[in-house]
Amino acid sequence: MAHLAYMLIALDHSTPAAVAREAKQITWVIEAHVTMGDFDVVAVVEHETTKGFPSVAAELRRIEGVTRVATCVVVHP
């Protein structure tokens, strides 16, 4: 069974649309959307195991302009 998480991404002054496009290129990221509020982009991640989420978050943090990634694991789909 695949596990789902929402990864909330905060940026410096980078363009959220460009970051969302780059996030979609990461394996396991199935969607990425520009948002308004405390976070600028939300990525939807589906992984074989919850143990894989930290490595996806680390990849997201490597995108230029990303300052913070918060992970919210879905417990009841």
Biopython code that builds the backbone (N, CA, C, O; Angstrom):
import numpy as np
from Bio.PDB.StructureBuilder import StructureBuilder

atoms = [
    (1, "MET", "N", (0.839, -1.182, 0.000)),
    (1, "MET", "CA", (0.000, 0.000, 0.000)),
    (1, "MET", "C", (0.885, 1.247, 0.000)),
    (1, "MET", "O", (1.829, 1.348, 0.784)),
    (2, "ALA", "N", (0.576, 2.171, -0.867)),
    (2, "ALA", "CA", (1.338, 3.414, -0.936)),
    (2, "ALA", "C", (0.896, 4.356, 0.182)),
    (2, "ALA", "O", (-0.255, 4.329, 0.618)),
    (3, "HIS", "N", (1.821, 5.178, 0.632)),
    (3, "HIS", "CA", (1.558, 6.167, 1.676)),
    (3, "HIS", "C", (1.575, 7.552, 1.043)),
    (3, "HIS", "O", (2.311, 7.798, 0.087)),
    (4, "LEU", "N", (0.761, 8.451, 1.579)),
    (4, "LEU", "CA", (0.592, 9.785, 1.015)),
    (4, "LEU", "C", (1.002, 10.841, 2.032)),
    (4, "LEU", "O", (0.754, 10.699, 3.230)),
    (5, "ALA", "N", (1.637, 11.906, 1.536)),
    (5, "ALA", "CA", (2.000, 13.039, 2.394)),
    (5, "ALA", "C", (1.868, 14.330, 1.595)),
    (5, "ALA", "O", (2.023, 14.353, 0.374)),
    (6, "TYR", "N", (1.579, 15.392, 2.319)),
    (6, "TYR", "CA", (1.603, 16.736, 1.750)),
    (6, "TYR", "C", (2.865, 17.398, 2.276)),
    (6, "TYR", "O", (3.098, 17.434, 3.484)),
    (7, "MET", "N", (3.681, 17.925, 1.364)),
    (7, "MET", "CA", (4.896, 18.620, 1.771)),
    (7, "MET", "C", (4.706, 20.099, 1.475)),
    (7, "MET", "O", (4.520, 20.508, 0.329)),
    (8, "LEU", "N", (4.757, 20.885, 2.537)),
    (8, "LEU", "CA", (4.526, 22.322, 2.461)),
    (8, "LEU", "C", (5.872, 23.011, 2.311)),
    (8, "LEU", "O", (6.773, 22.810, 3.126)),
    (9, "ILE", "N", (6.007, 23.820, 1.275)),
    (9, "ILE", "CA", (7.303, 24.380, 0.900)),
    (9, "ILE", "C", (7.270, 25.899, 1.003)),
    (9, "ILE", "O", (6.436, 26.559, 0.384)),
    (10, "ALA", "N", (8.192, 26.440, 1.794)),
    (10, "ALA", "CA", (8.353, 27.893, 1.915)),
    (10, "ALA", "C", (9.549, 28.317, 1.067)),
    (10, "ALA", "O", (10.539, 27.594, 0.956)),
    (11, "LEU", "N", (9.436, 29.502, 0.475)),
    (11, "LEU", "CA", (10.481, 29.998, -0.424)),
    (11, "LEU", "C", (11.015, 31.338, 0.040)),
    (11, "LEU", "O", (10.383, 32.053, 0.818)),
    (12, "ASP", "N", (12.219, 31.660, -0.471)),
    (12, "ASP", "CA", (12.718, 33.021, -0.304)),
    (12, "ASP", "C", (11.962, 33.849, -1.344)),
    (12, "ASP", "O", (10.731, 33.837, -1.335)),
    (13, "HIS", "N", (12.609, 34.529, -2.190)),
    (13, "HIS", "CA", (11.922, 35.344, -3.193)),
    (13, "HIS", "C", (11.889, 34.669, -4.552)),
    (13, "HIS", "O", (11.728, 35.340, -5.572)),
    (14, "SER", "N", (12.038, 33.357, -4.581)),
    (14, "SER", "CA", (11.989, 32.604, -5.836)),
    (14, "SER", "C", (10.559, 32.562, -6.371)),
    (14, "SER", "O", (9.600, 32.819, -5.643)),
    (15, "THR", "N", (10.442, 32.240, -7.634)),
    (15, "THR", "CA", (9.136, 32.153, -8.273)),
    (15, "THR", "C", (8.476, 30.828, -7.924)),
    (15, "THR", "O", (9.003, 29.772, -8.274)),
    (16, "PRO", "N", (7.329, 30.857, -7.240)),
    (16, "PRO", "CA", (6.675, 29.613, -6.837)),
    (16, "PRO", "C", (6.340, 28.679, -8.004)),
    (16, "PRO", "O", (6.455, 27.461, -7.870)),
    (17, "ALA", "N", (5.933, 29.231, -9.134)),
    (17, "ALA", "CA", (5.580, 28.385, -10.279)),
    (17, "ALA", "C", (6.788, 27.589, -10.762)),
    (17, "ALA", "O", (6.656, 26.415, -11.109)),
    (18, "ALA", "N", (7.957, 28.212, -10.789)),
    (18, "ALA", "CA", (9.172, 27.511, -11.217)),
    (18, "ALA", "C", (9.543, 26.417, -10.225)),
    (18, "ALA", "O", (9.963, 25.331, -10.625)),
    (19, "VAL", "N", (9.389, 26.695, -8.936)),
    (19, "VAL", "CA", (9.697, 25.696, -7.910)),
    (19, "VAL", "C", (8.713, 24.534, -8.010)),
    (19, "VAL", "O", (9.114, 23.377, -7.882)),
    (20, "ALA", "N", (7.440, 24.821, -8.235)),
    (20, "ALA", "CA", (6.438, 23.755, -8.385)),
    (20, "ALA", "C", (6.765, 22.876, -9.582)),
    (20, "ALA", "O", (6.651, 21.653, -9.504)),
    (21, "ARG", "N", (7.172, 23.491, -10.694)),
    (21, "ARG", "CA", (7.541, 22.705, -11.879)),
    (21, "ARG", "C", (8.725, 21.799, -11.579)),
    (21, "ARG", "O", (8.734, 20.632, -11.970)),
    (22, "GLU", "N", (9.721, 22.333, -10.888)),
    (22, "GLU", "CA", (10.901, 21.537, -10.560)),
    (22, "GLU", "C", (10.553, 20.426, -9.570)),
    (22, "GLU", "O", (11.080, 19.318, -9.668)),
    (23, "ALA", "N", (9.680, 20.717, -8.629)),
    (23, "ALA", "CA", (9.270, 19.705, -7.646)),
    (23, "ALA", "C", (8.600, 18.524, -8.334)),
    (23, "ALA", "O", (8.793, 17.377, -7.929)),
    (24, "LYS", "N", (7.813, 18.794, -9.372)),
    (24, "LYS", "CA", (7.113, 17.727, -10.089)),
    (24, "LYS", "C", (8.071, 16.758, -10.775)),
    (24, "LYS", "O", (7.684, 15.640, -11.113)),
    (25, "GLN", "N", (9.308, 17.176, -10.980)),
    (25, "GLN", "CA", (10.296, 16.315, -11.627)),
    (25, "GLN", "C", (10.899, 15.299, -10.658)),
    (25, "GLN", "O", (11.573, 14.364, -11.090)),
    (26, "ILE", "N", (10.669, 15.469, -9.369)),
    (26, "ILE", "CA", (11.236, 14.574, -8.358)),
    (26, "ILE", "C", (10.408, 13.295, -8.301)),
    (26, "ILE", "O", (9.178, 13.329, -8.272)),
    (27, "THR", "N", (11.110, 12.173, -8.285)),
    (27, "THR", "CA", (10.442, 10.886, -8.154)),
    (27, "THR", "C", (9.602, 10.896, -6.887)),
    (27, "THR", "O", (10.041, 11.414, -5.861)),
    (28, "TRP", "N", (8.430, 10.345, -6.942)),
    (28, "TRP", "CA", (7.460, 10.230, -5.848)),
    (28, "TRP", "C", (6.555, 11.452, -5.717)),
    (28, "TRP", "O", (5.503, 11.348, -5.087)),
    (29, "VAL", "N", (6.918, 12.613, -6.288)),
    (29, "VAL", "CA", (6.027, 13.782, -6.240)),
    (29, "VAL", "C", (4.998, 13.605, -7.353)),
    (29, "VAL", "O", (5.348, 13.567, -8.532)),
    (30, "ILE", "N", (3.722, 13.496, -6.969)),
    (30, "ILE", "CA", (2.685, 13.259, -7.975)),
    (30, "ILE", "C", (1.948, 14.539, -8.372)),
    (30, "ILE", "O", (1.335, 14.595, -9.438)),
    (31, "GLU", "N", (2.005, 15.564, -7.520)),
    (31, "GLU", "CA", (1.415, 16.871, -7.821)),
    (31, "GLU", "C", (2.199, 17.942, -7.081)),
    (31, "GLU", "O", (2.820, 17.668, -6.054)),
    (32, "ALA", "N", (2.171, 19.161, -7.603)),
    (32, "ALA", "CA", (2.740, 20.314, -6.898)),
    (32, "ALA", "C", (1.928, 21.536, -7.303)),
    (32, "ALA", "O", (1.685, 21.771, -8.487)),
    (33, "HIS", "N", (1.510, 22.313, -6.304)),
    (33, "HIS", "CA", (0.630, 23.451, -6.547)),
    (33, "HIS", "C", (1.153, 24.699, -5.846)),
    (33, "HIS", "O", (1.659, 24.628, -4.726)),
    (34, "VAL", "N", (1.028, 25.838, -6.515)),
    (34, "VAL", "CA", (1.358, 27.130, -5.918)),
    (34, "VAL", "C", (0.207, 27.501, -4.986)),
    (34, "VAL", "O", (-0.963, 27.359, -5.341)),
    (35, "THR", "N", (0.555, 27.982, -3.781)),
    (35, "THR", "CA", (-0.458, 28.337, -2.789)),
    (35, "THR", "C", (-0.183, 29.733, -2.235)),
    (35, "THR", "O", (0.868, 30.322, -2.485)),
    (36, "MET", "N", (-1.143, 30.241, -1.484)),
    (36, "MET", "CA", (-0.979, 31.512, -0.783)),
    (36, "MET", "C", (-1.040, 31.222, 0.707)),
    (36, "MET", "O", (-1.766, 30.326, 1.139)),
    (37, "GLY", "N", (-0.287, 31.969, 1.491)),
    (37, "GLY", "CA", (-0.284, 31.766, 2.936)),
    (37, "GLY", "C", (1.130, 31.585, 3.448)),
    (37, "GLY", "O", (2.078, 32.120, 2.873)),
    (38, "ASP", "N", (1.275, 30.834, 4.528)),
    (38, "ASP", "CA", (2.591, 30.633, 5.138)),
    (38, "ASP", "C", (3.532, 29.834, 4.250)),
    (38, "ASP", "O", (4.751, 29.950, 4.374)),
    (39, "PHE", "N", (2.975, 29.023, 3.354)),
    (39, "PHE", "CA", (3.788, 28.224, 2.440)),
    (39, "PHE", "C", (3.440, 28.611, 1.013)),
    (39, "PHE", "O", (2.313, 29.012, 0.722)),
    (40, "ASP", "N", (4.422, 28.486, 0.127)),
    (40, "ASP", "CA", (4.263, 28.949, -1.250)),
    (40, "ASP", "C", (3.906, 27.845, -2.236)),
    (40, "ASP", "O", (3.293, 28.105, -3.271)),
    (41, "VAL", "N", (4.290, 26.619, -1.915)),
    (41, "VAL", "CA", (4.032, 25.472, -2.783)),
    (41, "VAL", "C", (3.642, 24.296, -1.899)),
    (41, "VAL", "O", (4.191, 24.114, -0.812)),
    (42, "VAL", "N", (2.688, 23.498, -2.374)),
    (42, "VAL", "CA", (2.342, 22.241, -1.706)),
    (42, "VAL", "C", (2.602, 21.118, -2.698)),
    (42, "VAL", "O", (2.086, 21.131, -3.816)),
    (43, "ALA", "N", (3.409, 20.144, -2.278)),
    (43, "ALA", "CA", (3.687, 18.970, -3.104)),
    (43, "ALA", "C", (2.964, 17.773, -2.505)),
    (43, "ALA", "O", (2.982, 17.565, -1.292)),
    (44, "VAL", "N", (2.330, 16.993, -3.364)),
    (44, "VAL", "CA", (1.676, 15.757, -2.941)),
    (44, "VAL", "C", (2.634, 14.622, -3.280)),
    (44, "VAL", "O", (3.045, 14.457, -4.428)),
    (45, "VAL", "N", (2.979, 13.845, -2.261)),
    (45, "VAL", "CA", (3.988, 12.792, -2.413)),
    (45, "VAL", "C", (3.357, 11.448, -2.092)),
    (45, "VAL", "O", (2.676, 11.292, -1.079)),
    (46, "GLU", "N", (3.593, 10.482, -2.967)),
    (46, "GLU", "CA", (3.131, 9.119, -2.733)),
    (46, "GLU", "C", (4.359, 8.220, -2.744)),
    (46, "GLU", "O", (5.115, 8.207, -3.716)),
    (47, "HIS", "N", (4.558, 7.468, -1.664)),
    (47, "HIS", "CA", (5.759, 6.634, -1.536)),
    (47, "HIS", "C", (5.372, 5.261, -1.024)),
    (47, "HIS", "O", (4.325, 5.090, -0.401)),
    (48, "GLU", "N", (6.222, 4.288, -1.292)),
    (48, "GLU", "CA", (5.964, 2.906, -0.860)),
    (48, "GLU", "C", (5.927, 2.773, 0.657)),
    (48, "GLU", "O", (5.219, 1.924, 1.199)),
    (49, "THR", "N", (6.696, 3.621, 1.337)),
    (49, "THR", "CA", (6.802, 3.549, 2.791)),
    (49, "THR", "C", (6.974, 4.952, 3.361)),
    (49, "THR", "O", (7.518, 5.827, 2.688)),
    (50, "THR", "N", (6.522, 5.176, 4.578)),
    (50, "THR", "CA", (6.702, 6.494, 5.189)),
    (50, "THR", "C", (8.172, 6.803, 5.424)),
    (50, "THR", "O", (8.541, 7.969, 5.562)),
    (51, "LYS", "N", (9.013, 5.788, 5.471)),
    (51, "LYS", "CA", (10.452, 6.007, 5.659)),
    (51, "LYS", "C", (11.085, 6.704, 4.460)),
    (51, "LYS", "O", (12.206, 7.203, 4.562)),
    (52, "GLY", "N", (10.394, 6.745, 3.336)),
    (52, "GLY", "CA", (10.913, 7.417, 2.153)),
    (52, "GLY", "C", (10.656, 8.910, 2.129)),
    (52, "GLY", "O", (11.267, 9.628, 1.337)),
    (53, "PHE", "N", (9.757, 9.396, 2.987)),
    (53, "PHE", "CA", (9.416, 10.817, 2.955)),
    (53, "PHE", "C", (10.589, 11.745, 3.277)),
    (53, "PHE", "O", (10.722, 12.778, 2.621)),
    (54, "PRO", "N", (11.448, 11.428, 4.256)),
    (54, "PRO", "CA", (12.573, 12.340, 4.529)),
    (54, "PRO", "C", (13.503, 12.548, 3.329)),
    (54, "PRO", "O", (14.026, 13.647, 3.144)),
    (55, "SER", "N", (13.714, 11.521, 2.520)),
    (55, "SER", "CA", (14.598, 11.697, 1.363)),
    (55, "SER", "C", (13.943, 12.582, 0.306)),
    (55, "SER", "O", (14.629, 13.346, -0.374)),
    (56, "VAL", "N", (12.626, 12.484, 0.164)),
    (56, "VAL", "CA", (11.925, 13.370, -0.774)),
    (56, "VAL", "C", (11.996, 14.811, -0.270)),
    (56, "VAL", "O", (12.238, 15.730, -1.052)),
    (57, "ALA", "N", (11.788, 15.009, 1.026)),
    (57, "ALA", "CA", (11.881, 16.357, 1.605)),
    (57, "ALA", "C", (13.284, 16.932, 1.403)),
    (57, "ALA", "O", (13.434, 18.121, 1.123)),
    (58, "ALA", "N", (14.301, 16.096, 1.542)),
    (58, "ALA", "CA", (15.682, 16.550, 1.333)),
    (58, "ALA", "C", (15.891, 16.990, -0.115)),
    (58, "ALA", "O", (16.560, 17.992, -0.370)),
    (59, "GLU", "N", (15.324, 16.250, -1.056)),
    (59, "GLU", "CA", (15.434, 16.644, -2.465)),
    (59, "GLU", "C", (14.724, 17.974, -2.709)),
    (59, "GLU", "O", (15.230, 18.824, -3.441)),
    (60, "LEU", "N", (13.565, 18.152, -2.104)),
    (60, "LEU", "CA", (12.848, 19.423, -2.256)),
    (60, "LEU", "C", (13.659, 20.580, -1.687)),
    (60, "LEU", "O", (13.681, 21.665, -2.267)),
    (61, "ARG", "N", (14.326, 20.359, -0.557)),
    (61, "ARG", "CA", (15.138, 21.425, 0.054)),
    (61, "ARG", "C", (16.327, 21.814, -0.826)),
    (61, "ARG", "O", (16.857, 22.917, -0.692)),
    (62, "ARG", "N", (16.747, 20.931, -1.716)),
    (62, "ARG", "CA", (17.870, 21.243, -2.614)),
    (62, "ARG", "C", (17.459, 22.151, -3.777)),
    (62, "ARG", "O", (18.323, 22.677, -4.479)),
    (63, "ILE", "N", (16.167, 22.340, -3.987)),
    (63, "ILE", "CA", (15.724, 23.237, -5.059)),
    (63, "ILE", "C", (16.077, 24.668, -4.658)),
    (63, "ILE", "O", (15.827, 25.089, -3.529)),
    (64, "GLU", "N", (16.655, 25.400, -5.593)),
    (64, "GLU", "CA", (17.061, 26.780, -5.314)),
    (64, "GLU", "C", (15.865, 27.609, -4.863)),
    (64, "GLU", "O", (14.817, 27.607, -5.509)),
    (65, "GLY", "N", (16.032, 28.319, -3.749)),
    (65, "GLY", "CA", (14.994, 29.188, -3.228)),
    (65, "GLY", "C", (14.167, 28.580, -2.111)),
    (65, "GLY", "O", (13.467, 29.301, -1.400)),
    (66, "VAL", "N", (14.233, 27.259, -1.941)),
    (66, "VAL", "CA", (13.458, 26.611, -0.879)),
    (66, "VAL", "C", (14.142, 26.873, 0.456)),
    (66, "VAL", "O", (15.336, 26.620, 0.613)),
    (67, "THR", "N", (13.374, 27.385, 1.419)),
    (67, "THR", "CA", (13.927, 27.684, 2.741)),
    (67, "THR", "C", (13.434, 26.726, 3.813)),
    (67, "THR", "O", (14.069, 26.573, 4.857)),
    (68, "ARG", "N", (12.292, 26.075, 3.553)),
    (68, "ARG", "CA", (11.724, 25.185, 4.576)),
    (68, "ARG", "C", (10.762, 24.203, 3.931)),
    (68, "ARG", "O", (10.032, 24.553, 3.003)),
    (69, "VAL", "N", (10.764, 22.961, 4.431)),
    (69, "VAL", "CA", (9.802, 21.949, 3.991)),
    (69, "VAL", "C", (9.195, 21.314, 5.235)),
    (69, "VAL", "O", (9.917, 20.801, 6.090)),
    (70, "ALA", "N", (7.876, 21.347, 5.336)),
    (70, "ALA", "CA", (7.157, 20.677, 6.427)),
    (70, "ALA", "C", (6.381, 19.514, 5.822)),
    (70, "ALA", "O", (5.759, 19.660, 4.770)),
    (71, "THR", "N", (6.415, 18.370, 6.480)),
    (71, "THR", "CA", (5.756, 17.170, 5.969)),
    (71, "THR", "C", (4.534, 16.830, 6.812)),
    (71, "THR", "O", (4.611, 16.746, 8.037)),
    (72, "CYS", "N", (3.415, 16.638, 6.140)),
    (72, "CYS", "CA", (2.168, 16.217, 6.790)),
    (72, "CYS", "C", (1.775, 14.872, 6.195)),
    (72, "CYS", "O", (1.332, 14.803, 5.048)),
    (73, "VAL", "N", (1.934, 13.805, 6.970)),
    (73, "VAL", "CA", (1.620, 12.460, 6.497)),
    (73, "VAL", "C", (0.123, 12.213, 6.662)),
    (73, "VAL", "O", (-0.445, 12.472, 7.723)),
    (74, "VAL", "N", (-0.503, 11.715, 5.616)),
    (74, "VAL", "CA", (-1.929, 11.391, 5.662)),
    (74, "VAL", "C", (-2.093, 10.078, 6.429)),
    (74, "VAL", "O", (-1.477, 9.071, 6.079)),
    (75, "VAL", "N", (-2.924, 10.091, 7.475)),
    (75, "VAL", "CA", (-3.118, 8.875, 8.270)),
    (75, "VAL", "C", (-4.408, 8.147, 7.910)),
    (75, "VAL", "O", (-4.510, 6.936, 8.103)),
    (76, "HIS", "N", (-5.392, 8.875, 7.389)),
    (76, "HIS", "CA", (-6.640, 8.257, 6.938)),
    (76, "HIS", "C", (-7.009, 8.854, 5.591)),
    (76, "HIS", "O", (-7.469, 9.994, 5.525)),
    (77, "PRO", "N", (-6.814, 8.097, 4.514)),
    (77, "PRO", "CA", (-7.110, 8.633, 3.178)),
    (77, "PRO", "C", (-8.579, 8.938, 2.964)),
    (77, "PRO", "O", (-8.965, 9.392, 1.887)),
]
sb = StructureBuilder()
sb.init_structure("model")
sb.init_model(0)
sb.init_chain("A")
sb.init_seg("    ")
for serial, (resi, resn, name, xyz) in enumerate(atoms, 1):
    if name == "N":
        sb.init_residue(resn, " ", resi, " ")
    sb.init_atom(name, np.array(xyz, "f"), 0.0, 1.0, " ", f" {name:<3s}", serial, name[0])
structure = sb.get_structure()
